Amino acid sequence: MSASHEVSPATLRRVIAASAIGNFVEWFDFAVYGFLATLIASQFFASEDPSVALLKTFAIFAVAFALRPLGGVVFGALGDRLGRKRILSLTILMMAGSTTLIGVLPTYASIGIAAPVLLTLARCLQGFSAGGEYAGACAYLMEHAPRHRRAFYGSFVPVSTFSAFACAAVIAYGLEAGLSAETMSAWGWRVPFLIAAPLGLVGLYLRWRMEETPAFREALAEGRQHEHSPLKDTLRHHGRTIRNLGAFISLTALSFYMFTTYFATYLQMVGHLTRAQSLLVTTVALLVAAAGCPLAGALSDRIGRRRTIGFTCLWVMLCVFPAYWLASSGSMSGALLGVILLAVGALCSGVVTAALLSESFPTRTRYTASAITYNVAYTLFGGTAPLVATWLIDATGSRLAPAFYLVVIALLALVGGLALPETARSSLDDPSLGAADTPTGRLHAP
């Protein structure tokens, strides 16, 4: 950001809040849906075969992921044409509305087959709108942040992600502990989804009151946004950057879902912890991850993005096997240490990803290119993480099979990430950002 773009600390705090709350709503819904999957299955599908009902419930979960890239393309293009503020106001309204809708849907017992159909439509709307949320929130925050502290300020978007999962776990555990099984089945499962309504209204209020980003206003004044390239041109001019950044984000997606979603199941199935114990361990680790994000952001601003990428990939490769071994020990303290080892890799990759999404592309195509890169990687490697991990254990008979998978992806991420130029102190106003497909497009930190 140029000197003329510097904003006050008070404005930055409002920008952080406006950016983070939509991301919180997005991941809170995904987490609640996963934590309450068995209850949702019993409410929206015929109960003759609980296993089949649960599979259908997770299939709907996967459908929401499948629509994220499409949402990224649509909202990314709109965000690059119309501005970040308008589209982020729209995405939080759609996400909060679709999440709240799930909380008021009639069940299978009330309206039959229409119940799962409506649930699918609500989840599709949620996934579609979420496709424009994360990359847009990162762009909005980064385009306000001072050049030398972008990763630090951007880290508060991943903070909201980990906090959302922690809050969802606490609320789900509290409801199950405080309500009877009959009450949870009758109406208790609806409460977490209904919480999205007030959160969404607060987020909409915060976002609607904010101004457009300095970088977008300058690009608009200079007429650069009228030249915004369509999808084909975006892929042609920034294809190599999208590929390399996508390779690194594959580790961000996989490590995040291994840590937040799959590992709780691993602690129960292999470590033989109770559901309450595994939930407690996961919640503590999520809070540790949220607290560690600003520290990782400050470190990345100090040492640069490429060194952060190298550290993150090496950490994952070195720590994943001890993490899985500790998780299988049957000890609460061992399980907690193991999941924190995974958390460090997940939070570091998440923080540097938040910065790279904006630093890798120019203003005129930043929203579109970053949304495509992020959502495709998360769809391929995030949404499939629990399924692939479970399949690998069944296919190989090894409890460490998911760890080997994570190491392979970390190697892929290392190759792709180190192929990116250093962008820690680059200007977001530079129109040549991301033009690594041409000989003259290499960036160097000023």
Secondary structure, DSSP 8 states (H G I E B T S, - for coil): --GGG---HHHHHHHHHHHHHHHHHHHHHHHHHHHTHHHHHHHHS-TT-HHHHHHHHHHHHHHHHHTHHHHHHHHHHHHHHH-HHHHHHHHHHHHHHHHHHHHH---HHHHTTHHHHHHHHHHHHHHHHHTTTHHHHHHHHHTTS-GGGHHHHHTHHHHHHHHHHHHHHHHHHHHHHHS-HHHHHHTGGGHHHHTHHHHHHHHHHHHHHS---HHHHHHHHTT-GGG---HHHHHHHHHHHHHHHHHHHHHHHHHHHIIIIIHHHHHHHTS---HHHHHHHHHHHHHHHHHHHHHHHHHHHHH-HHHHHHHHHHHHHHHHHHHHHHHTT--HHHHHHHHHHHHHHHHHHHHHHHHHHHHTS-GGGHHHHHHHHHHHHIIIIITTHHHHHHHHHHHH--TTHHHHHHHHHHHHHHHHHHTS---TT--TT-TTTT-TTSTT------
